[in-house]
């Protein structure tokens, strides 16, 4: 009986309606908490995207400067 209960209990917990959504998604989509989570996700995406774009720009600029500074190295390669 214990073995059946130990297998059945996790299945019942994971198949309950509350397990399919967090409290933010399960609640009112127009609540202040949902709006705050949406704003936080957008802000994090903007910050990460900005940092990655800046890193890409720095890599491109440094590679162009290196090619201008050492043109003889390109001929030997």
Steps between C-alpha positions, in 0.01 A plus 500: 500500500786740580657442160175573317446813708857617440445468124150643498559806717754676272280429200199658673701804607648559155164460327316751715396827330718704734814327371455631147544872570672725748301741714570787260377310194211342687369834627364811337704602192424867568625498859795712605706189574459369144586840355810516721620158388449595136693824546781315678535246219508775236760694700722193540479424128592859417798503736634165379444595136678832553800337662528238225468766228770712665729199524445421132576860400822497705613174339438633148678830569802329655533258210487788248763695695724195517477453122594865442784488751659178375435466125817294453360219711209448260735452206697227679187304591 
